[in-house]
Amino acid sequence: MKKFLGFICLVYAGIIGYIWIFDQLKNFLAPTMQIYIKASLIPLIIIGIILYFNEHIHYKFKITDLVLILPLIMFIFASDGRLSTTFAEGRMNFNNISNKANKVKKVKVIENNIDTDIDTDTNANTYDFTNPDFEIIDENYYELANYLTFLVEPSKYIGKTVRVKGFAAKVNKYVSGNYIGIGKYGITCCAADAGFVGFLAQLGNHKVKLNKWYEVEGVLEKTKDNAGYDILVLKIINIKEIDGKNEEQYVYSCYTYGDGSCSEVDKYNLEMKE
């Protein structure tokens, strides 16, 4: 039965090699964690070869050994490992973040009648998006999306222009009215801990389809979430559907990109507060 164990080791080594070569590790693990799975490749090959070919090793099969094939079954059904966008609504935590970020007195909010500073008659011609104030890219996505939504003193950023890409998700649990979420999945360790990271966006007269991918240009405006805290939302000025297959679905903390300097965040000189 040791041949079975050796075969399993070689199969898993092959799977790791496959997803590494075809750049699919990012669909399962954050960059900072990938080194560990890559490092297991050689030991798995060595152990597999020894177990499969060495006749001097004896092993008695136990029924519990069948658990070793469960990761193989999960991999088969996982396809390319990309988490479906349909799960986004269940992986949001906007209210908990806003409760921590806003150190202001909670106020009573009447559902569907939220106090807001949004100008619903915003003229699209008023704004120039050739060089937006905030260009949200993967290298700054994780930090800027949270920072520009949950601020103790948001007034400084009201009216700032933003361009961002992401998929559309329902957010009516967190803010009432004609809103959607535009974002991606943020990962700390692996796909299992993925959570929605992005912007609460006011649709206005724009139409979108949930789970589809869009490029959005908009301006930051203040409103209150369903818990009664001040937040910034993105009032959509321009929106167009894009091909999500060409987009990275997962984003990570800025230090995992490039040289780890977080330069794409630092260049905005944000006033970070504890």
Rosetta silent file (secondary structure, phi, psi, omega in degrees, C-alpha in Angstrom):
SEQUENCE: MKKFLGFICLVYAGIIGYIWIFDQLKNFLAPTMQIYIKASLIPLIIIGIILYFNEHIHYKFKITDLVLILPLIMFIFASDGRLSTTFAEGRMNFNNISNKANKVKKVKVIENNIDTDIDTDTNANTYDFTNPDFEIIDENYYELANYLTFLVEPSKYIGKTVRVKGFAAKVNKYVSGNYIGIGKYGITCCAADAGFVGFLAQLGNHKVKLNKWYEVEGVLEKTKDNAGYDILVLKIINIKEIDGKNEEQYVYSCYTYGDGSCSEVDKYNLEMKE
SCORE:     score description
SCORE:     0.000 S_00000001
   1 L     0.000  -12.451  177.444    0.000    0.000    0.000 S_00000001
   2 H   -62.696  -27.005  177.186    3.039    2.218    0.224 S_00000001
   3 H   -63.193  -33.906  177.260    2.802    2.529   -3.572 S_00000001
   4 H   -62.837  -45.550  179.757   -0.546    4.232   -3.047 S_00000001
   5 H   -65.385  -40.035  178.440    1.055    6.796   -0.736 S_00000001
   6 H   -63.898  -41.622  179.291    3.944    7.274   -3.133 S_00000001
   7 H   -62.878  -43.562  179.246    1.549    7.745   -6.028 S_00000001
   8 H   -60.498  -42.633  179.035   -0.469   10.339   -4.055 S_00000001
   9 H   -61.305  -42.863 -179.259    2.718   12.298   -3.269 S_00000001
  10 H   -68.454  -37.012  177.846    3.726   12.316   -6.945 S_00000001
  11 H   -63.239  -45.900 -179.695    0.234   13.367   -8.036 S_00000001
  12 H   -67.022  -34.337  174.707    0.231   16.310   -5.623 S_00000001
  13 H   -62.952  -40.133  177.808    3.716   17.278   -6.739 S_00000001
  14 H   -64.817  -39.584  178.936    2.396   17.257  -10.306 S_00000001
  15 H   -64.304  -45.549  179.469   -0.581   19.437   -9.352 S_00000001
  16 H   -60.881  -44.511  178.750    1.650   21.961   -7.604 S_00000001
  17 H   -62.033  -38.855 -178.600    3.981   22.040  -10.587 S_00000001
  18 H   -64.722  -51.715 -176.468    1.052   22.490  -12.977 S_00000001
  19 H   -70.533  -23.463  175.762   -0.577   25.422  -11.168 S_00000001
  20 H   -72.954  -50.347 -177.973    2.857   26.995  -10.661 S_00000001
  21 H   -61.679  -40.226 -177.351    3.885   26.751  -14.318 S_00000001
  22 L   -93.663   18.692  171.963    0.513   28.010  -15.553 S_00000001
  23 L    55.137   43.609  177.418    0.447   30.866  -13.031 S_00000001
  24 L  -107.056   -1.247  177.947   -2.621   29.663  -11.145 S_00000001
  25 H   -58.188  -33.585 -178.795   -1.127   29.715   -7.647 S_00000001
  26 H   -64.017  -18.596  178.501   -2.468   33.267   -7.304 S_00000001
  27 H   -81.587   -8.086 -179.005   -5.986   31.826   -7.549 S_00000001
  28 L  -119.546  -35.391 -172.162   -5.412   29.843   -4.357 S_00000001
  29 E  -133.800  148.092  171.389   -2.785   31.678   -2.291 S_00000001
  30 L   -67.429  152.602 -177.760   -1.576   35.187   -1.555 S_00000001
  31 H   -53.292  -37.826 -178.087    1.925   35.893   -2.936 S_00000001
  32 H   -68.361  -17.271 -179.374    3.478   35.847    0.543 S_00000001
  33 H   -99.177  -13.303 -174.184    2.205   32.295    1.082 S_00000001
  34 H   -66.515  -28.806 -178.444    3.161   30.830   -2.271 S_00000001
  35 H   -59.598  -32.434 -176.788    6.774   30.225   -1.293 S_00000001
  36 H   -71.692  -41.136  178.790    5.676   27.542    1.158 S_00000001
  37 H   -71.289  -34.966  176.625    3.728   25.509   -1.380 S_00000001
  38 H   -65.145  -39.077 -178.627    6.541   25.886   -3.921 S_00000001
  39 H   -66.952  -21.302 -178.954    9.060   24.688   -1.332 S_00000001
  40 L   -80.958  -11.426 -173.781    7.042   21.489   -0.799 S_00000001
  41 H   -61.145  -52.929 -177.181    7.414   20.417   -4.426 S_00000001
  42 H   -63.925  -47.943  177.128   10.871   18.767   -4.202 S_00000001
  43 H   -57.394  -38.504  179.288   10.215   16.928   -0.876 S_00000001
  44 H   -63.572  -41.157  179.204    6.963   15.549   -2.288 S_00000001
  45 H   -64.447  -45.585 -178.431    8.761   14.230   -5.367 S_00000001
  46 H   -63.150  -48.497  179.997   11.526   12.628   -3.296 S_00000001
  47 H   -62.462  -41.873  179.929    9.126   11.030   -0.798 S_00000001
  48 H   -61.122  -44.605 -179.613    6.866    9.841   -3.618 S_00000001
  49 H   -64.515  -44.341 -179.948    9.707    8.170   -5.499 S_00000001
  50 H   -61.567  -47.843 -178.580   11.061    6.495   -2.339 S_00000001
  51 H   -64.627  -36.063 -174.475    7.664    5.178   -1.286 S_00000001
  52 H   -78.531  -35.951 -171.702    6.765    3.944   -4.752 S_00000001
  53 H  -107.312  -18.853 -177.059   10.017    2.229   -5.702 S_00000001
  54 L   -81.829  115.758 -176.465   11.746    1.220   -2.458 S_00000001
  55 L   -79.586  -10.640 -176.286   10.859   -2.381   -1.688 S_00000001
  56 L   -88.697   -6.118  178.255   12.331   -2.248    1.826 S_00000001
  57 L   -96.112  127.659 -179.042    9.675    0.105    3.132 S_00000001
  58 L  -117.024  139.523 -178.176    6.561   -1.598    4.486 S_00000001
  59 L  -147.616  134.550  178.920    3.287    0.107    5.256 S_00000001
  60 L   -98.464  124.132 -177.111   -0.110   -1.257    6.272 S_00000001
  61 L   -67.901  138.488  173.965   -3.064    0.484    4.662 S_00000001
  62 L  -121.377  146.750 -177.975   -5.721    2.045    6.914 S_00000001
  63 H   -59.078  -29.920  179.569   -9.148    3.141    5.761 S_00000001
  64 H   -66.903  -15.687  179.099   -8.403    6.615    7.110 S_00000001
  65 H   -66.630  -17.815  179.726   -5.687    6.943    4.450 S_00000001
  66 H   -65.149  -17.805  177.927   -8.437    7.614    1.923 S_00000001
  67 H   -62.430  -20.166 -179.162   -8.634   11.138    3.319 S_00000001
  68 H   -66.390  -19.719 -179.727   -5.478   11.805    1.309 S_00000001
  69 H   -90.264   -5.671 -179.287   -7.485   11.863   -1.887 S_00000001
  70 H   -62.591  -44.716  176.646   -9.863   14.585   -0.666 S_00000001
  71 H   -59.620  -32.864  177.869   -7.583   17.467   -1.747 S_00000001
  72 H   -65.557  -42.765  178.458   -7.377   15.826   -5.181 S_00000001
  73 H   -63.743  -42.679  179.786  -11.168   15.707   -5.426 S_00000001
  74 H   -63.473  -38.241  179.964  -11.411   19.336   -4.301 S_00000001
  75 H   -65.664  -40.402  179.989   -8.853   20.376   -6.902 S_00000001
  76 H   -60.407  -42.082 -177.754  -10.795   18.628   -9.678 S_00000001
  77 H   -85.070   -9.632 -178.317  -13.972   20.503   -8.783 S_00000001
  78 L   -80.931   -7.808 -177.922  -12.181   23.790   -8.115 S_00000001
  79 L    56.655 -125.526 -179.486  -11.543   24.379  -11.816 S_00000001
  80 L   -88.512    1.764  175.928   -8.978   27.214  -12.052 S_00000001
  81 L    88.711   -7.875 -179.375   -9.521   28.127   -8.398 S_00000001
  82 L   -69.526  128.785  179.573  -11.061   31.564   -9.036 S_00000001
  83 L   -71.447  130.422 -178.642  -13.727   32.325   -6.470 S_00000001
  84 L   -62.146  141.193  178.347  -17.086   32.996   -8.112 S_00000001
  85 H   -67.134  -16.648 -179.319  -18.245   36.615   -7.939 S_00000001
  86 H   -68.504  -16.488  179.805  -21.647   35.366   -6.806 S_00000001
  87 H   -85.212   -4.883 -170.169  -20.200   34.757   -3.319 S_00000001
  88 H   -59.523  -40.944 -175.534  -19.244   38.420   -2.830 S_00000001
  89 H   -59.859  -35.189  179.659  -22.370   39.466   -0.921 S_00000001
  90 H   -82.627   -0.442 -178.619  -21.649   36.899    1.773 S_00000001
  91 H  -120.244   30.260  176.675  -18.029   38.012    2.076 S_00000001
  92 L  -104.588  151.693 -179.962  -18.566   41.674    2.911 S_00000001
  93 L  -144.375   39.632 -173.542  -17.895   43.289    6.263 S_00000001
  94 H   -59.839  -44.308 -175.213  -18.544   46.959    5.600 S_00000001
  95 H   -64.177  -41.452  179.899  -20.417   47.731    8.812 S_00000001
  96 H   -64.324  -38.052  178.959  -17.764   46.270   11.102 S_00000001
  97 H   -67.444  -43.882 -178.121  -15.047   48.236    9.313 S_00000001
  98 H   -66.505  -33.267  178.264  -17.000   51.480    9.454 S_00000001
  99 H   -62.195  -36.233  179.920  -17.713   51.001   13.157 S_00000001
 100 H   -79.151  -36.831 -173.581  -13.971   50.880   13.821 S_00000001
 101 H   -77.956  -32.616 -176.533  -13.000   53.620   11.385 S_00000001
 102 L   -98.167  105.408  179.753  -15.578   56.222   12.390 S_00000001
 103 L   -94.376   58.982  179.220  -15.011   57.412   15.935 S_00000001
 104 L  -126.566  162.826 -179.372  -18.185   59.502   15.926 S_00000001
 105 L   -67.945  132.326  178.703  -21.466   59.222   17.793 S_00000001
 106 L   -68.775  136.050  179.500  -23.837   56.767   16.179 S_00000001
 107 L  -116.655  156.357  179.451  -27.030   58.410   14.909 S_00000001
 108 L   -74.465  133.728  179.899  -30.401   56.935   14.158 S_00000001
 109 L  -121.333  128.378  176.540  -30.958   56.205   10.476 S_00000001
 110 L   -87.926  122.495 -176.628  -34.369   55.616    8.950 S_00000001
 111 L   -56.755  137.918 -179.909  -34.101   52.885    6.318 S_00000001
 112 L    69.716   12.478  177.068  -34.540   54.108    2.748 S_00000001
 113 L  -143.452   56.246 -172.774  -34.264   57.718    3.918 S_00000001
 114 L   -77.982  134.169  173.678  -30.539   58.135    4.493 S_00000001
 115 L   -63.866  130.062 -174.379  -29.083   61.548    5.224 S_00000001
 116 E  -147.281  149.133  175.757  -26.760   62.285    2.341 S_00000001
 117 L  -101.613   11.906 -175.045  -24.609   65.026    0.893 S_00000001
 118 L   -74.844  132.037  175.243  -24.829   63.600   -2.622 S_00000001
 119 L   -90.740  106.353 -175.352  -25.773   65.984   -5.407 S_00000001
 120 L   -73.072   -8.549 -179.524  -28.045   63.927   -7.630 S_00000001
 121 L  -103.574   23.839 -179.189  -27.798   66.504  -10.434 S_00000001
 122 L   -54.667  130.015  178.975  -24.048   66.133  -10.908 S_00000001
 123 L   -89.231  122.220 -177.965  -23.075   67.126  -14.450 S_00000001
 124 H   -60.636  -28.767 -178.856  -20.738   64.580  -16.036 S_00000001
 125 H   -72.995   -9.897 -179.119  -19.073   67.357  -18.034 S_00000001
 126 H   -71.958  -24.660 -170.205  -17.922   68.966  -14.796 S_00000001
 127 L  -111.081  139.996  177.975  -15.268   66.315  -14.212 S_00000001
 128 L  -108.994  114.152 -176.952  -12.098   65.531  -16.136 S_00000001
 129 L  -101.413   14.656  176.098  -11.079   61.881  -15.810 S_00000001
 130 L   -65.896  -26.931  177.539   -7.980   62.060  -17.993 S_00000001
 131 L  -146.180   78.273 -175.406   -6.009   62.185  -14.748 S_00000001
 132 L   -63.818  156.546  178.700   -8.269   61.214  -11.817 S_00000001
 133 L   -61.570  -35.336  179.017   -7.297   62.109   -8.262 S_00000001
 134 E  -132.381  114.103  174.655   -7.198   58.398   -7.401 S_00000001
 135 E   -99.120  107.868 -175.524   -6.361   55.727   -9.975 S_00000001
 136 L   -86.435  111.921  177.701   -7.226   52.444   -8.269 S_00000001
 137 L  -120.882  172.379 -175.380   -4.935   49.670   -9.482 S_00000001
 138 H   -57.256  -36.783 -175.830   -4.120   46.272   -7.999 S_00000001
 139 H   -69.309  -16.822  177.799   -1.034   47.606   -6.199 S_00000001
 140 H  -126.091    1.664 -173.240   -3.075   50.109   -4.166 S_00000001
 141 H   -56.315  -51.811 -173.277   -6.559   48.560   -4.329 S_00000001
 142 H   -58.168  -44.181 -176.473   -6.573   46.914   -0.908 S_00000001
 143 H   -79.904  -47.873 -174.229   -5.534   50.067    0.957 S_00000001
 144 H   -68.561  -38.263 -178.765   -7.239   52.832   -1.023 S_00000001
 145 H   -59.972  -44.018  178.960  -10.657   51.168   -1.292 S_00000001
 146 H   -72.039  -44.191 -177.106  -10.920   50.873    2.482 S_00000001
 147 H   -62.086  -44.486 -175.406   -9.297   54.225    3.235 S_00000001
 148 L   -79.541   -4.103  175.699  -11.455   56.234    0.849 S_00000001
 149 L   -98.868  -43.281 -172.826  -14.660   54.639    2.146 S_00000001
 150 L  -115.833   99.965 -177.607  -14.171   54.782    5.899 S_00000001
 151 L  -128.351  144.158  175.608  -12.737   58.070    7.167 S_00000001
 152 L   -70.084  -40.096  178.834  -13.075   59.897   10.466 S_00000001
 153 L  -125.814   84.460 -172.821  -13.032   63.226    8.617 S_00000001
 154 H   -76.569  -11.570 -171.247  -14.186   62.543    5.052 S_00000001
 155 H   -56.097  -33.147 -176.892  -14.751   66.181    3.995 S_00000001
 156 H   -60.089  -27.993 -173.405  -11.234   66.501    2.567 S_00000001
 157 H  -105.038   -2.065  177.793  -11.979   63.915   -0.105 S_00000001
 158 L   -61.884  130.412 -179.844  -15.516   64.905   -1.107 S_00000001
 159 L    90.579   -7.278  178.113  -15.538   65.661   -4.838 S_00000001
 160 L   -70.167  143.789 -178.229  -12.289   63.811   -5.553 S_00000001
 161 E   -91.165  145.495 -176.523  -12.356   61.779   -8.787 S_00000001
 162 E  -137.762  139.973  169.692  -11.753   58.034   -8.826 S_00000001
 163 E  -123.849  130.563 -175.666  -11.301   55.420  -11.534 S_00000001
 164 E  -150.297  149.936  175.196  -11.630   51.765  -10.549 S_00000001
 165 E  -116.038  145.620  177.869  -12.341   48.375  -12.105 S_00000001
 166 E   176.020  177.730  177.206  -14.219   45.549  -10.438 S_00000001
 167 E   -96.846  155.987 -176.041  -17.262   43.331  -10.462 S_00000001
 168 E   -88.879  136.047 -179.192  -20.709   44.446   -9.322 S_00000001
 169 E  -141.521  154.369  179.629  -22.159   43.078   -6.074 S_00000001
 170 L   -72.664  139.082  179.984  -25.207   43.732   -3.876 S_00000001
 171 L  -135.503   17.509 -174.269  -24.608   45.992   -0.874 S_00000001
 172 L   -67.272  -11.371  174.135  -28.122   46.826    0.361 S_00000001
 173 L   -72.346  -19.716 -171.529  -27.310   45.227    3.727 S_00000001
 174 L  -111.906  -28.239  177.001  -24.823   48.015    4.338 S_00000001
 175 L  -148.296  131.920 -176.201  -26.270   51.095    2.662 S_00000001
 176 L   -87.833  148.596  179.020  -29.857   51.721    1.589 S_00000001
 177 L   117.675 -163.044 -174.140  -30.804   53.143   -1.777 S_00000001
 178 L   -88.824   71.410 -175.559  -29.660   52.710   -5.346 S_00000001
 179 E  -123.161  154.265  168.495  -26.166   51.372   -4.612 S_00000001
 180 E  -135.859  167.032  171.053  -23.927   48.547   -5.739 S_00000001
 181 E   -99.040  135.761  172.356  -20.475   47.407   -4.742 S_00000001
 182 E  -117.409  114.279 -175.658  -17.667   47.705   -7.289 S_00000001
 183 E  -171.133 -166.480  178.806  -14.668   45.708   -6.181 S_00000001
 184 E  -136.496 -178.688  175.277  -12.536   42.591   -6.092 S_00000001
 185 E   -92.005  127.729  173.955  -11.651   39.931   -3.533 S_00000001
 186 E   -94.833  134.108 -176.781   -8.964   40.897   -1.046 S_00000001
 187 L  -122.272  134.075  173.450   -6.810   38.035    0.203 S_00000001
 188 L   -97.807  -47.121 -177.673   -4.562   37.887    3.259 S_00000001
 189 L  -117.416  -62.105 -175.580   -3.589   34.215    3.216 S_00000001
 190 E  -149.379  177.303 -176.575   -5.577   32.166    0.729 S_00000001
 191 H   -61.014  -24.243 -179.049   -8.828   32.088   -1.217 S_00000001
 192 H   -65.541  -27.645 -179.625  -10.617   30.679    1.837 S_00000001
 193 H  -103.014   15.442 -178.268  -10.255   34.028    3.664 S_00000001
 194 L   -62.157  137.014  176.323  -11.128   36.190    0.643 S_00000001
 195 E  -134.261  151.774 -178.747  -13.363   39.163    1.394 S_00000001
 196 E   -66.639  128.678  176.645  -14.922   41.801   -0.847 S_00000001
 197 E  -125.739  124.101 -179.401  -12.758   44.926   -1.146 S_00000001
 198 E   173.031 -153.844 -174.667  -14.061   47.892   -3.108 S_00000001
 199 E  -117.179  144.369  166.443  -16.353   50.899   -3.233 S_00000001
 200 E   -82.678  120.506 -171.780  -19.982   51.494   -2.428 S_00000001
 201 E  -119.865  130.175  177.190  -21.169   53.128   -5.638 S_00000001
 202 E   -84.313  123.026 -173.685  -24.320   55.155   -6.233 S_00000001
 203 L   -73.949  -37.443 -171.595  -25.837   54.115   -9.549 S_00000001
 204 L    64.597 -128.120  179.204  -28.028   57.089  -10.334 S_00000001
 205 L   -92.880    3.301 -178.724  -29.594   56.349  -13.730 S_00000001
 206 L   -76.697  148.934  179.527  -26.915   53.831  -14.713 S_00000001
 207 L  -114.738  135.351  176.945  -27.824   50.183  -15.192 S_00000001
 208 L  -136.847  164.189  174.741  -25.574   47.265  -14.248 S_00000001
 209 L  -113.768  131.211  179.629  -25.799   43.494  -13.967 S_00000001
 210 L   -58.239  142.481  177.384  -24.644   41.823  -10.790 S_00000001
 211 L    76.868   -6.702  174.586  -21.388   39.839  -11.080 S_00000001
 212 L   -82.095  158.347 -177.959  -20.437   41.550  -14.344 S_00000001
 213 E   -97.742  141.268 -177.005  -17.184   43.509  -14.544 S_00000001
 214 E  -140.358  152.525  165.106  -17.078   47.281  -15.020 S_00000001
 215 E  -104.222  125.911 -174.180  -14.718   50.203  -15.232 S_00000001
 216 E  -120.111  134.961  169.677  -16.179   53.050  -13.202 S_00000001
 217 E  -117.314  128.957 -176.614  -15.289   56.720  -13.088 S_00000001
 218 E  -158.066 -178.645  179.551  -16.909   58.684  -10.309 S_00000001
 219 E  -122.010  146.976 -179.065  -16.620   61.262   -7.551 S_00000001
 220 E   -80.989  131.054  177.586  -16.498   60.710   -3.817 S_00000001
 221 E  -136.492  156.772 -176.377  -19.506   61.936   -1.840 S_00000001
 222 E   -95.651  140.985  171.365  -20.564   61.536    1.782 S_00000001
 223 E  -149.130 -166.093  175.996  -23.534   59.578    3.067 S_00000001
 224 E  -124.793  143.510  176.892  -24.335   57.318    6.015 S_00000001
 225 L   -82.433  178.919 -176.626  -24.385   53.560    6.104 S_00000001
 226 L   -67.962  -13.639  176.715  -27.225   51.528    7.604 S_00000001
 227 L   -90.600   -5.016  176.477  -25.436   51.568   10.975 S_00000001
 228 L    93.598   13.655 -178.628  -25.509   55.376   11.015 S_00000001
 229 L  -100.607  147.406  175.758  -21.839   56.091   10.361 S_00000001
 230 E   -67.515  131.834  175.404  -20.406   58.604    7.930 S_00000001
 231 E  -140.067  162.795  171.363  -18.872   56.960    4.865 S_00000001
 232 E  -101.614  137.979  176.229  -17.742   58.026    1.439 S_00000001
 233 E  -122.635  161.917 -179.246  -19.414   56.496   -1.598 S_00000001
 234 E   -99.661  110.990  175.397  -18.528   56.703   -5.250 S_00000001
 235 E   -80.466  116.164 -175.531  -21.118   58.581   -7.302 S_00000001
 236 E   -70.308  126.237  174.586  -20.872   57.013  -10.739 S_00000001
 237 E  -103.424  -47.853  177.246  -20.294   59.482  -13.568 S_00000001
 238 E  -130.308  142.554  178.543  -19.137   57.089  -16.298 S_00000001
 239 E  -149.140  139.953  176.075  -19.367   53.315  -16.394 S_00000001
 240 E  -144.437  143.564  178.443  -18.634   50.676  -19.014 S_00000001
 241 E   -75.418  140.802  179.319  -18.697   46.894  -18.967 S_00000001
 242 E  -128.161  168.692  179.543  -15.332   45.163  -19.388 S_00000001
 243 L   -83.648  110.501 -177.933  -14.127   41.595  -19.864 S_00000001
 244 H   -66.173  -19.678  179.677  -13.502   40.164  -16.408 S_00000001
 245 H   -65.998  -21.821  179.963  -11.320   37.401  -17.838 S_00000001
 246 H   -92.559    3.325 -176.998   -8.639   40.016  -18.428 S_00000001
 247 L  -110.405  144.821  171.156   -8.757   41.251  -14.821 S_00000001
 248 L   -72.805  125.695 -176.419   -7.034   39.986  -11.710 S_00000001
 249 L   -81.594  -27.095 -177.368   -9.851   38.901   -9.420 S_00000001
 250 E  -108.155  144.128  173.406   -7.792   38.974   -6.222 S_00000001
 251 E  -128.949  157.533 -173.855   -5.885   41.870   -4.663 S_00000001
 252 L  -133.568  170.007  175.419   -3.475   41.872   -1.741 S_00000001
 253 L   -56.569  146.913 -170.772   -1.852   44.280    0.680 S_00000001
 254 H   -58.622  -29.305 -174.880    0.456   46.667   -1.137 S_00000001
 255 H   -69.639  -10.585  179.367    3.662   45.249    0.365 S_00000001
 256 H   -85.618   -8.434 -178.223    3.227   42.014   -1.599 S_00000001
 257 L   -99.444  151.660  172.442    3.653   43.825   -4.930 S_00000001
 258 L    53.618 -128.386 -178.092    6.853   44.931   -6.630 S_00000001
 259 L   -91.629    7.561  177.876    9.641   45.766   -4.185 S_00000001
 260 L    76.488   14.775 -176.659    7.272   45.865   -1.218 S_00000001
 261 L   -87.476  -10.998 -177.442    7.642   49.613   -0.760 S_00000001
 262 L    59.807   32.481 -176.764    3.927   50.413   -1.189 S_00000001
 263 H   -62.055  -30.755 -179.264    4.929   53.310   -3.437 S_00000001
 264 H   -71.020  -18.411  174.148    1.567   53.233   -5.246 S_00000001
 265 H   -93.953  -44.719 -175.122   -0.128   54.025   -1.924 S_00000001
 266 H   -60.853  -29.873 -175.912    2.509   56.320   -0.444 S_00000001
 267 L   -65.075  -15.175  179.264    2.432   58.712   -3.406 S_00000001
 268 L   -88.031   -6.613  177.608   -1.013   59.913   -2.323 S_00000001
 269 L    51.257   50.606 -178.548    0.305   61.130    1.050 S_00000001
 270 L   -71.442  147.713  178.835   -2.731   59.824    2.907 S_00000001
 271 L   -92.722   84.789 -178.958   -3.279   60.893    6.486 S_00000001
 272 L   -71.813  137.130  178.609   -3.409   57.489    8.134 S_00000001
 273 L  -127.737  146.696  178.218   -4.910   57.438   11.644 S_00000001
 274 L   -72.580    0.000    0.000   -4.906   54.736   14.265 S_00000001
